[in-house]
Amino acid sequence: MNIYVGNLSFDTTEADLRRVFKAHGEVASVIIIQDKVSDNVLGFGFVEMPDAEKARKAVEALNGTAIGERSVIVSEAQSKGDRRSISRVAAESLSFN
């Protein structure tokens, strides 16, 4: 299961996220998203956990808790297709008359 982690401190590392999630089960991968041009951390990332049940429990346990000095948002990640279809619907409802 792919998990979204938002509102990360810019000092949070992938090792920090791995350690926090590993307490709830096996972690397959961790990535913190960075700006392509400046390499600055953008404040969110993704954690992949192979066991869906343990991943759901981790989401419940960690959402709203502090990692570093910030309270984080933790949820199941949406697929890109889900985000695009929402954006397309919103764009189609716009009127420029």
SULWOMO-V153009 format. One record per pair of residues at least 12 apart in sequence whose C-alpha atoms are under 8 Angstrom apart, sorted by sequence separation. I is the first residue (numbers start at 1). J is the second residue. D is the distance in Angstrom with one decimal. If there is no record, write none. Layout:
I_J_D ; I_J_D
This chain:
18_30_6.4 ; 32_44_6.0 ; 33_45_5.3 ; 62_74_6.5 ; 63_75_7.1 ; 17_30_7.1 ; 32_45_4.0 ; 31_45_5.5 ; 32_46_6.5 ; 60_74_7.9 ; 30_45_7.5 ; 31_46_5.4 ; 59_74_5.6 ; 14_30_5.9 ; 30_46_5.8 ; 31_47_6.6 ; 59_75_5.7 ; 14_31_6.1 ; 30_47_4.5 ; 59_76_7.3 ; 14_32_6.2 ; 29_47_5.8 ; 30_48_6.4 ; 13_32_7.4 ; 28_47_7.7 ; 29_48_5.1 ; 27_47_7.2 ; 28_48_5.4 ; 29_49_7.3 ; 56_76_7.8 ; 27_48_6.1 ; 28_49_5.4 ; 27_49_4.7 ; 28_50_6.4 ; 26_49_6.1 ; 27_50_7.0 ; 25_49_7.4 ; 26_50_6.9 ; 26_51_7.4 ; 21_47_7.9 ; 25_51_7.6 ; 18_47_7.7 ; 25_54_6.0 ; 17_47_7.8 ; 24_54_6.4 ; 25_55_7.4 ; 10_41_5.8 ; 24_55_7.5 ; 46_77_7.8 ; 10_42_7.3 ; 10_43_5.9 ; 24_57_7.5 ; 9_43_6.1 ; 24_58_5.6 ; 8_43_4.5 ; 7_43_5.4 ; 8_44_5.6 ; 6_43_6.2 ; 7_44_6.0 ; 8_45_7.9 ; 21_58_6.8 ; 6_44_4.3 ; 5_44_5.6 ; 6_45_6.5 ; 4_44_7.4 ; 5_45_5.3 ; 4_45_6.1 ; 5_46_5.8 ; 4_46_4.8 ; 5_47_7.5 ; 3_46_5.4 ; 4_47_6.7 ; 2_46_6.7 ; 3_47_5.1 ; 2_47_5.9 ; 3_48_6.1 ; 2_48_4.5 ; 3_49_7.8 ; 1_48_5.6 ; 2_49_6.5 ; 1_49_5.3 ; 1_50_5.9 ; 1_51_7.0 ; 1_52_5.4 ; 3_55_7.7 ; 1_55_6.4 ; 12_67_7.7 ; 3_59_7.5 ; 12_68_6.8 ; 11_68_7.9 ; 9_67_7.7 ; 8_67_7.3 ; 9_68_6.6 ; 9_69_6.9 ; 9_70_6.1 ; 8_70_6.5 ; 7_70_6.9 ; 8_71_7.8 ; 7_71_7.0 ; 8_72_6.1 ; 7_72_5.1 ; 6_72_5.7 ; 7_73_6.2 ; 5_72_6.7 ; 6_73_4.9 ; 5_73_5.6 ; 6_74_6.4 ; 4_73_7.8 ; 5_74_4.6 ; 4_74_5.7 ; 5_75_6.8 ; 3_74_7.0 ; 4_75_5.3 ; 3_75_5.8 ; 4_76_5.8 ; 3_76_4.6 ; 4_77_4.8 ; 2_76_6.2 ; 3_77_4.8 ; 1_76_7.4 ; 2_77_5.5
